[in-house]
């Protein structure tokens, strides 16, 4: 078989181009530290790398959400502990009022101190974290707790002492009554702007229509109704307010009137409602602990994902340097071979 000069030249040029492309690609990888710049260069690895990047982005977003939630819950816990301290002080003042040696003037002084505690409680429950009222539910425009002209306590505009528990949702609700005597509850209406707020913390957030699957998200909101209580409880034939502000208001009135029997019931009810408050503080602690564990898990996942990403996208520098030198040597050899393969020109014969 006769091999022509043109055939040798074409083969030489093909091998020369292949070696220079290999060297150029290697130089590009060394400068960028990436195995490939285009998806077409390694479709399988690129597909896996995109999946890893997406998961890393989701984890970083979840970690950011957790950081914000931890700050908010820390503020909630601090304010609830402050309220608990106020209630412990109120409990001590009621016990002083029940002391047989406390006269009418002493009880009036105690009543004024209880009224001061009420004001502190109102300021605490209306605390903000950034531009958000931490106990306001979805209400971020106005303080959640307010006092009506008739002295009744309002939460987002609804009278707290008139709220009841909706058995279907286990949340505070506005009772709807019929016209019978005595009236009977025929339904329940939601308390305005008292919805729960959920965030994505890397649990695979899913939605069913507009409803969040609570098993795949984290509840970050704390309702003032859950914190302070709502509605009333019957005690010895009397309706005792469950809300701490309303309860302190009743305590102050009973001290002013020197009603010892009423103060005794106030004392017992304060203990019950304070225990409920402590349970809320414990719940916040549990939620904070969950966020800390989730943070640890996500950070560990990110380390593994970044290692996987490095294996998929990043070159091994030492290995690539060796390849680069090999490609460079091949290129130099090709150049040297070219001087032997390309035939002498007529000018070489004329010398």
Secondary structure as GFF3:
##gff-version 3
##sequence-region A 1 351
A	DSSP	alpha_helix	5	32	.	.	.	ID=ss1
A	DSSP	three_ten_helix	39	41	.	.	.	ID=ss2
A	DSSP	alpha_helix	43	98	.	.	.	ID=ss3
A	DSSP	alpha_helix	104	125	.	.	.	ID=ss4
A	DSSP	beta_strand	128	129	.	.	.	ID=ss5
A	DSSP	beta_strand	132	133	.	.	.	ID=ss6
A	DSSP	beta_strand	145	147	.	.	.	ID=ss7
A	DSSP	beta_strand	153	155	.	.	.	ID=ss8
A	DSSP	beta_strand	158	159	.	.	.	ID=ss9
A	DSSP	three_ten_helix	160	162	.	.	.	ID=ss10
A	DSSP	beta_strand	164	166	.	.	.	ID=ss11
A	DSSP	beta_strand	171	177	.	.	.	ID=ss12
A	DSSP	beta_strand	185	190	.	.	.	ID=ss13
A	DSSP	beta_strand	198	199	.	.	.	ID=ss14
A	DSSP	beta_strand	207	208	.	.	.	ID=ss15
A	DSSP	beta_strand	211	212	.	.	.	ID=ss16
A	DSSP	three_ten_helix	214	216	.	.	.	ID=ss17
A	DSSP	beta_strand	218	219	.	.	.	ID=ss18
A	DSSP	alpha_helix	224	228	.	.	.	ID=ss19
A	DSSP	beta_strand	232	235	.	.	.	ID=ss20
A	DSSP	beta_strand	238	241	.	.	.	ID=ss21
A	DSSP	alpha_helix	244	257	.	.	.	ID=ss22
A	DSSP	alpha_helix	260	313	.	.	.	ID=ss23
A	DSSP	alpha_helix	317	341	.	.	.	ID=ss24
A	DSSP	alpha_helix	346	350	.	.	.	ID=ss25
###
